[in-house]
């Protein structure tokens, strides 16, 4: 248990940070799910549009420290290749 004032403040800050990061992660997952659903429906234009919306959100997550840069790049790469394969 936090006893010193600075440890108590740290605990409060960690809780606030956790809540913000959790909301960000959830928001990004929602965007990723929209792309997945568009791919599953077989609509390439909808999938491409959803992917275009997802990319900045994913990169914002990297900037804010929610995701690692390579993780975001990998997710974007895999999704974009799946969307591209739909056209073929």
N, CA, C and O atoms as CSV, one atom per row, in Angstrom:
chain,resi,resn,atom,element,x,y,z
A,1,UNK,N,N,0.840,-1.189,0.000
A,1,UNK,CA,C,0.000,0.000,0.000
A,1,UNK,C,C,0.876,1.240,0.000
A,1,UNK,O,O,1.900,1.284,0.681
A,2,UNK,N,N,0.476,2.242,-0.760
A,2,UNK,CA,C,1.240,3.483,-0.846
A,2,UNK,C,C,1.126,4.246,0.468
A,2,UNK,O,O,0.023,4.474,0.963
A,3,UNK,N,N,2.262,4.640,1.030
A,3,UNK,CA,C,2.262,5.355,2.303
A,3,UNK,C,C,2.694,6.804,2.157
A,3,UNK,O,O,2.079,7.695,2.742
A,4,UNK,N,N,3.739,7.047,1.387
A,4,UNK,CA,C,4.230,8.424,1.256
A,4,UNK,C,C,3.314,9.210,0.324
A,4,UNK,O,O,2.642,8.627,-0.526
A,5,UNK,N,N,3.286,10.508,0.479
A,5,UNK,CA,C,2.437,11.337,-0.396
A,5,UNK,C,C,2.748,11.149,-1.875
A,5,UNK,O,O,1.841,11.110,-2.707
A,6,UNK,N,N,4.038,11.032,-2.200
A,6,UNK,CA,C,4.377,10.880,-3.620
A,6,UNK,C,C,3.949,9.519,-4.158
A,6,UNK,O,O,3.594,9.399,-5.331
A,7,UNK,N,N,3.979,8.494,-3.310
A,7,UNK,CA,C,3.521,7.168,-3.735
A,7,UNK,C,C,2.003,7.161,-3.936
A,7,UNK,O,O,1.489,6.498,-4.837
A,8,UNK,N,N,1.296,7.905,-3.086
A,8,UNK,CA,C,-0.159,8.012,-3.235
A,8,UNK,C,C,-0.504,8.751,-4.524
A,8,UNK,O,O,-1.425,8.369,-5.247
A,9,UNK,N,N,0.242,9.802,-4.795
A,9,UNK,CA,C,0.004,10.562,-6.026
A,9,UNK,C,C,0.296,9.679,-7.238
A,9,UNK,O,O,-0.453,9.684,-8.215
A,10,UNK,N,N,1.384,8.927,-7.165
A,10,UNK,CA,C,1.745,8.018,-8.258
A,10,UNK,C,C,0.626,7.009,-8.524
A,10,UNK,O,O,0.296,6.719,-9.674
A,11,UNK,N,N,0.053,6.485,-7.449
A,11,UNK,CA,C,-1.033,5.513,-7.584
A,11,UNK,C,C,-2.235,6.155,-8.279
A,11,UNK,O,O,-2.866,5.530,-9.131
A,12,UNK,N,N,-2.554,7.415,-7.913
A,12,UNK,CA,C,-3.658,8.130,-8.562
A,12,UNK,C,C,-3.353,8.351,-10.042
A,12,UNK,O,O,-4.216,8.160,-10.898
A,13,UNK,N,N,-2.119,8.754,-10.332
A,13,UNK,CA,C,-1.733,9.000,-11.725
A,13,UNK,C,C,-1.810,7.715,-12.539
A,13,UNK,O,O,-2.267,7.727,-13.681
A,14,UNK,N,N,-1.369,6.624,-11.959
A,14,UNK,CA,C,-1.405,5.338,-12.664
A,14,UNK,C,C,-2.828,4.916,-12.991
A,14,UNK,O,O,-3.093,4.397,-14.075
A,15,UNK,N,N,-3.742,5.137,-12.056
A,15,UNK,CA,C,-5.147,4.803,-12.302
A,15,UNK,C,C,-5.708,5.629,-13.449
A,15,UNK,O,O,-6.395,5.104,-14.325
A,16,UNK,N,N,-5.414,6.923,-13.438
A,16,UNK,CA,C,-5.915,7.812,-14.494
A,16,UNK,C,C,-5.341,7.412,-15.845
A,16,UNK,O,O,-6.069,7.355,-16.836
A,17,UNK,N,N,-4.038,7.134,-15.893
A,17,UNK,CA,C,-3.356,6.733,-17.119
A,17,UNK,C,C,-3.950,5.444,-17.654
A,17,UNK,O,O,-4.191,5.299,-18.852
A,18,UNK,N,N,-4.186,4.486,-16.717
A,18,UNK,CA,C,-4.740,3.193,-17.092
A,18,UNK,C,C,-6.099,3.371,-17.757
A,18,UNK,O,O,-6.390,2.734,-18.769
A,19,UNK,N,N,-6.922,4.231,-17.187
A,19,UNK,CA,C,-8.262,4.461,-17.745
A,19,UNK,C,C,-8.181,5.055,-19.145
A,19,UNK,O,O,-8.921,4.645,-20.040
A,20,UNK,N,N,-7.290,6.016,-19.335
A,20,UNK,CA,C,-7.136,6.661,-20.642
A,20,UNK,C,C,-6.626,5.653,-21.671
A,20,UNK,O,O,-7.141,5.570,-22.786
A,21,UNK,N,N,-5.607,4.892,-21.278
A,21,UNK,CA,C,-5.031,3.912,-22.204
A,21,UNK,C,C,-6.025,2.811,-22.550
A,21,UNK,O,O,-6.059,2.324,-23.680
A,22,UNK,N,N,-6.833,2.423,-21.565
A,22,UNK,CA,C,-7.843,1.382,-21.802
A,22,UNK,C,C,-8.863,1.871,-22.823
A,22,UNK,O,O,-9.259,1.128,-23.721
A,23,UNK,N,N,-9.290,3.132,-22.681
A,23,UNK,CA,C,-10.243,3.707,-23.630
A,23,UNK,C,C,-9.638,3.787,-25.026
A,23,UNK,O,O,-10.306,3.488,-26.015
A,24,UNK,N,N,-8.381,4.189,-25.103
A,24,UNK,CA,C,-7.698,4.281,-26.401
A,24,UNK,C,C,-7.593,2.927,-27.075
A,24,UNK,O,O,-7.871,2.777,-28.265
A,25,UNK,N,N,-7.182,1.936,-26.276
A,25,UNK,CA,C,-7.031,0.583,-26.813
A,25,UNK,C,C,-8.370,0.057,-27.322
A,25,UNK,O,O,-8.437,-0.569,-28.381
A,26,UNK,N,N,-9.428,0.313,-26.567
A,26,UNK,CA,C,-10.766,-0.124,-26.952
A,26,UNK,C,C,-11.195,0.546,-28.256
A,26,UNK,O,O,-11.753,-0.100,-29.143
A,27,UNK,N,N,-10.929,1.848,-28.360
A,27,UNK,CA,C,-11.284,2.603,-29.570
A,27,UNK,C,C,-10.569,2.044,-30.795
A,27,UNK,O,O,-11.168,1.894,-31.860
A,28,UNK,N,N,-9.293,1.740,-30.636
A,28,UNK,CA,C,-8.506,1.206,-31.750
A,28,UNK,C,C,-9.026,-0.171,-32.148
A,28,UNK,O,O,-9.131,-0.482,-33.335
A,29,UNK,N,N,-9.352,-0.996,-31.151
A,29,UNK,CA,C,-9.879,-2.330,-31.446
A,29,UNK,C,C,-11.208,-2.249,-32.189
A,29,UNK,O,O,-11.507,-3.092,-33.036
A,30,UNK,N,N,-12.002,-1.231,-31.867
A,30,UNK,CA,C,-13.274,-1.038,-32.571
A,30,UNK,C,C,-13.017,-0.765,-34.043
A,30,UNK,O,O,-13.679,-1.335,-34.909
A,31,UNK,N,N,-12.054,0.111,-34.328
A,31,UNK,CA,C,-11.708,0.410,-35.719
A,31,UNK,C,C,-11.200,-0.838,-36.438
A,31,UNK,O,O,-11.557,-1.088,-37.590
A,32,UNK,N,N,-10.362,-1.621,-35.749
A,32,UNK,CA,C,-9.838,-2.852,-36.346
A,32,UNK,C,C,-10.982,-3.831,-36.635
A,32,UNK,O,O,-10.983,-4.504,-37.666
A,33,UNK,N,N,-11.954,-3.905,-35.716
A,33,UNK,CA,C,-13.084,-4.804,-35.911
A,33,UNK,C,C,-13.923,-4.381,-37.110
A,33,UNK,O,O,-14.446,-5.231,-37.831
A,34,UNK,N,N,-14.056,-3.065,-37.331
A,34,UNK,CA,C,-14.809,-2.578,-38.483
A,34,UNK,C,C,-14.162,-3.051,-39.785
A,34,UNK,O,O,-14.855,-3.431,-40.729
A,35,UNK,N,N,-12.836,-3.025,-39.826
A,35,UNK,CA,C,-12.130,-3.504,-41.021
A,35,UNK,C,C,-12.369,-4.996,-41.187
A,35,UNK,O,O,-12.654,-5.464,-42.289
A,36,UNK,N,N,-12.253,-5.742,-40.098
A,36,UNK,CA,C,-12.466,-7.192,-40.149
A,36,UNK,C,C,-13.865,-7.527,-40.655
A,36,UNK,O,O,-14.040,-8.431,-41.472
A,37,UNK,N,N,-14.855,-6.793,-40.165
A,37,UNK,CA,C,-16.239,-7.051,-40.578
A,37,UNK,C,C,-16.441,-6.727,-42.052
A,37,UNK,O,O,-17.160,-7.436,-42.757
A,38,UNK,N,N,-15.802,-5.648,-42.517
A,38,UNK,CA,C,-15.912,-5.276,-43.928
A,38,UNK,C,C,-15.258,-6.343,-44.808
A,38,UNK,O,O,-15.768,-6.668,-45.880
A,39,UNK,N,N,-14.140,-6.880,-44.353
A,39,UNK,CA,C,-13.459,-7.942,-45.107
A,39,UNK,C,C,-14.353,-9.189,-45.141
A,39,UNK,O,O,-14.495,-9.837,-46.178
A,40,UNK,N,N,-14.946,-9.508,-43.997
A,40,UNK,CA,C,-15.810,-10.692,-43.912
A,40,UNK,C,C,-17.044,-10.552,-44.801
A,40,UNK,O,O,-17.526,-11.539,-45.358
A,41,UNK,N,N,-17.556,-9.327,-44.935
A,41,UNK,CA,C,-18.744,-9.112,-45.769
A,41,UNK,C,C,-18.413,-9.187,-47.252
A,41,UNK,O,O,-19.306,-9.364,-48.080
A,42,UNK,N,N,-17.130,-9.054,-47.594
A,42,UNK,CA,C,-16.700,-9.162,-48.987
A,42,UNK,C,C,-16.788,-7.860,-49.761
A,42,UNK,O,O,-16.654,-7.862,-50.985
A,43,UNK,N,N,-17.009,-6.754,-49.077
A,43,UNK,CA,C,-17.110,-5.448,-49.731
A,43,UNK,C,C,-15.751,-4.755,-49.694
A,43,UNK,O,O,-15.349,-4.218,-48.662
A,44,UNK,N,N,-15.046,-4.771,-50.827
A,44,UNK,CA,C,-13.689,-4.233,-50.834
A,44,UNK,C,C,-13.657,-2.725,-50.623
A,44,UNK,O,O,-12.773,-2.218,-49.932
A,45,UNK,N,N,-14.607,-2.001,-51.210
A,45,UNK,CA,C,-14.587,-0.544,-51.051
A,45,UNK,C,C,-14.825,-0.152,-49.596
A,45,UNK,O,O,-14.185,0.768,-49.085
A,46,UNK,N,N,-15.742,-0.848,-48.930
A,46,UNK,CA,C,-15.995,-0.578,-47.506
A,46,UNK,C,C,-14.772,-0.943,-46.667
A,46,UNK,O,O,-14.421,-0.235,-45.723
A,47,UNK,N,N,-14.134,-2.046,-47.020
A,47,UNK,CA,C,-12.947,-2.484,-46.282
A,47,UNK,C,C,-11.811,-1.483,-46.453
A,47,UNK,O,O,-11.113,-1.158,-45.493
A,48,UNK,N,N,-11.630,-0.998,-47.677
A,48,UNK,CA,C,-10.574,-0.020,-47.939
A,48,UNK,C,C,-10.846,1.279,-47.194
A,48,UNK,O,O,-9.928,1.894,-46.652
A,49,UNK,N,N,-12.114,1.698,-47.168
A,49,UNK,CA,C,-12.481,2.927,-46.452
A,49,UNK,C,C,-12.249,2.760,-44.950
A,49,UNK,O,O,-11.724,3.661,-44.296
A,50,UNK,N,N,-12.638,1.614,-44.410
A,50,UNK,CA,C,-12.449,1.350,-42.986
A,50,UNK,C,C,-10.962,1.300,-42.641
A,50,UNK,O,O,-10.546,1.779,-41.586
A,51,UNK,N,N,-10.167,0.717,-43.540
A,51,UNK,CA,C,-8.722,0.640,-43.325
A,51,UNK,C,C,-8.109,2.032,-43.308
A,51,UNK,O,O,-7.217,2.318,-42.510
A,52,UNK,N,N,-8.592,2.888,-44.187
A,52,UNK,CA,C,-8.088,4.256,-44.260
A,52,UNK,C,C,-8.417,5.034,-42.985
A,52,UNK,O,O,-7.640,5.892,-42.566
A,53,UNK,N,N,-9.560,4.742,-42.370
A,53,UNK,CA,C,-9.925,5.371,-41.093
A,53,UNK,C,C,-9.110,4.795,-39.936
A,53,UNK,O,O,-8.791,5.500,-38.979
A,54,UNK,N,N,-8.782,3.521,-40.034
A,54,UNK,CA,C,-8.091,2.829,-38.952
A,54,UNK,C,C,-6.637,3.261,-38.815
A,54,UNK,O,O,-6.118,3.369,-37.704
A,55,UNK,N,N,-5.992,3.505,-39.928
A,55,UNK,CA,C,-4.554,3.787,-39.920
A,55,UNK,C,C,-4.148,4.937,-38.995
A,55,UNK,O,O,-3.239,4.759,-38.184
A,56,UNK,N,N,-4.785,6.108,-39.084
A,56,UNK,CA,C,-4.376,7.180,-38.168
A,56,UNK,C,C,-4.642,6.865,-36.698
A,56,UNK,O,O,-3.875,7.266,-35.823
A,57,UNK,N,N,-5.726,6.148,-36.432
A,57,UNK,CA,C,-6.035,5.776,-35.049
A,57,UNK,C,C,-4.956,4.852,-34.490
A,57,UNK,O,O,-4.512,5.007,-33.353
A,58,UNK,N,N,-4.550,3.904,-35.302
A,58,UNK,CA,C,-3.528,2.950,-34.885
A,58,UNK,C,C,-2.203,3.662,-34.623
A,58,UNK,O,O,-1.525,3.388,-33.633
A,59,UNK,N,N,-1.845,4.571,-35.513
A,59,UNK,CA,C,-0.588,5.308,-35.353
A,59,UNK,C,C,-0.655,6.270,-34.166
A,59,UNK,O,O,0.358,6.530,-33.517
A,60,UNK,N,N,-1.836,6.791,-33.886
A,60,UNK,CA,C,-1.993,7.644,-32.707
A,60,UNK,C,C,-1.766,6.825,-31.449
A,60,UNK,O,O,-1.209,7.318,-30.468
A,61,UNK,N,N,-2.201,5.566,-31.483
A,61,UNK,CA,C,-1.956,4.667,-30.357
A,61,UNK,C,C,-0.472,4.444,-30.132
A,61,UNK,O,O,-0.019,4.306,-28.996
A,62,UNK,N,N,0.282,4.410,-31.224
A,62,UNK,CA,C,1.739,4.260,-31.122
A,62,UNK,C,C,2.325,5.509,-30.477
A,62,UNK,O,O,3.154,5.420,-29.572
A,63,UNK,N,N,1.888,6.672,-30.949
A,63,UNK,CA,C,2.405,7.932,-30.426
A,63,UNK,C,C,2.123,8.067,-28.935
A,63,UNK,O,O,2.955,8.571,-28.181
A,64,UNK,N,N,0.957,7.618,-28.521
A,64,UNK,CA,C,0.550,7.740,-27.119
A,64,UNK,C,C,1.096,6.617,-26.242
A,64,UNK,O,O,0.905,6.627,-25.026
A,65,UNK,N,N,1.773,5.652,-26.855
A,65,UNK,CA,C,2.408,4.604,-26.072
A,65,UNK,C,C,1.504,3.431,-25.735
A,65,UNK,O,O,1.822,2.640,-24.848
A,66,UNK,N,N,0.372,3.308,-26.437
A,66,UNK,CA,C,-0.534,2.197,-26.169
A,66,UNK,C,C,-0.060,0.941,-26.888
A,66,UNK,O,O,-0.148,-0.161,-26.347
A,67,UNK,N,N,0.441,1.109,-28.110
A,67,UNK,CA,C,0.965,-0.008,-28.906
A,67,UNK,C,C,2.411,0.269,-29.286
A,67,UNK,O,O,2.835,1.420,-29.383
A,68,UNK,N,N,3.154,-0.803,-29.499
A,68,UNK,CA,C,4.507,-0.671,-30.027
A,68,UNK,C,C,4.421,-0.374,-31.523
A,68,UNK,O,O,3.483,-0.794,-32.200
A,69,UNK,N,N,5.403,0.346,-32.016
A,69,UNK,CA,C,5.420,0.751,-33.422
A,69,UNK,C,C,5.351,-0.442,-34.367
A,69,UNK,O,O,4.611,-0.418,-35.350
A,70,UNK,N,N,6.117,-1.481,-34.071
A,70,UNK,CA,C,6.145,-2.651,-34.948
A,70,UNK,C,C,4.820,-3.416,-34.916
A,70,UNK,O,O,4.409,-3.999,-35.918
A,71,UNK,N,N,4.161,-3.409,-33.764
A,71,UNK,CA,C,2.865,-4.076,-33.651
A,71,UNK,C,C,1.856,-3.400,-34.560
A,71,UNK,O,O,1.120,-4.064,-35.290
A,72,UNK,N,N,1.828,-2.074,-34.512
A,72,UNK,CA,C,0.897,-1.319,-35.350
A,72,UNK,C,C,1.220,-1.526,-36.823
A,72,UNK,O,O,0.317,-1.700,-37.642
A,73,UNK,N,N,2.503,-1.507,-37.162
A,73,UNK,CA,C,2.917,-1.701,-38.552
A,73,UNK,C,C,2.510,-3.089,-39.040
A,73,UNK,O,O,2.053,-3.248,-40.172
A,74,UNK,N,N,2.678,-4.084,-38.181
A,74,UNK,CA,C,2.319,-5.453,-38.547
A,74,UNK,C,C,0.814,-5.570,-38.782
A,74,UNK,O,O,0.379,-6.188,-39.754
A,75,UNK,N,N,0.021,-4.975,-37.886
A,75,UNK,CA,C,-1.429,-5.029,-38.040
A,75,UNK,C,C,-1.865,-4.348,-39.331
A,75,UNK,O,O,-2.698,-4.882,-40.063
A,76,UNK,N,N,-1.308,-3.174,-39.615
A,76,UNK,CA,C,-1.659,-2.444,-40.834
A,76,UNK,C,C,-1.262,-3.247,-42.068
A,76,UNK,O,O,-2.022,-3.334,-43.033
A,77,UNK,N,N,-0.087,-3.821,-42.031
A,77,UNK,CA,C,0.406,-4.586,-43.172
A,77,UNK,C,C,-0.490,-5.783,-43.463
A,77,UNK,O,O,-0.849,-6.031,-44.614
A,78,UNK,N,N,-0.847,-6.517,-42.425
A,78,UNK,CA,C,-1.673,-7.713,-42.611
A,78,UNK,C,C,-3.074,-7.364,-43.087
A,78,UNK,O,O,-3.634,-8.035,-43.955
A,79,UNK,N,N,-3.638,-6.302,-42.507
A,79,UNK,CA,C,-4.984,-5.892,-42.926
A,79,UNK,C,C,-4.983,-5.395,-44.366
A,79,UNK,O,O,-5.858,-5.747,-45.157
A,80,UNK,N,N,-3.982,-4.565,-44.697
A,80,UNK,CA,C,-3.953,-4.006,-46.056
A,80,UNK,C,C,-3.731,-5.085,-47.095
A,80,UNK,O,O,-4.274,-5.004,-48.197
A,81,UNK,N,N,-2.935,-6.102,-46.761
A,81,UNK,CA,C,-2.732,-7.177,-47.722
A,81,UNK,C,C,-4.015,-7.983,-47.909
A,81,UNK,O,O,-4.306,-8.449,-49.012
A,82,UNK,N,N,-4.793,-8.148,-46.816
A,82,UNK,CA,C,-6.064,-8.869,-46.929
A,82,UNK,C,C,-7.077,-8.081,-47.748
A,82,UNK,O,O,-7.834,-8.660,-48.528
A,83,UNK,N,N,-7.093,-6.760,-47.573
A,83,UNK,CA,C,-8.007,-5.920,-48.345
A,83,UNK,C,C,-7.606,-5.947,-49.827
A,83,UNK,O,O,-8.452,-6.025,-50.717
A,84,UNK,N,N,-6.309,-5.882,-50.058
A,84,UNK,CA,C,-5.807,-5.902,-51.440
A,84,UNK,C,C,-6.120,-7.230,-52.125
A,84,UNK,O,O,-6.427,-7.263,-53.317
A,85,UNK,N,N,-6.041,-8.324,-51.365
A,85,UNK,CA,C,-6.318,-9.651,-51.917
A,85,UNK,C,C,-7.786,-9.810,-52.309
A,85,UNK,O,O,-8.123,-10.648,-53.145
A,86,UNK,N,N,-8.650,-9.010,-51.707
A,86,UNK,CA,C,-10.069,-9.105,-52.040
A,86,UNK,C,C,-10.341,-8.691,-53.497
A,86,UNK,O,O,-11.263,-9.194,-54.139
A,87,UNK,N,N,-9.522,-7.772,-53.994
A,87,UNK,CA,C,-9.713,-7.295,-55.349
A,87,UNK,C,C,-9.287,-8.298,-56.410
A,87,UNK,O,O,-9.784,-8.292,-57.536
A,88,UNK,N,N,-8.364,-9.149,-56.026
A,88,UNK,CA,C,-7.817,-10.117,-56.990
A,88,UNK,C,C,-8.768,-11.264,-57.247
A,88,UNK,O,O,-8.457,-12.161,-58.031
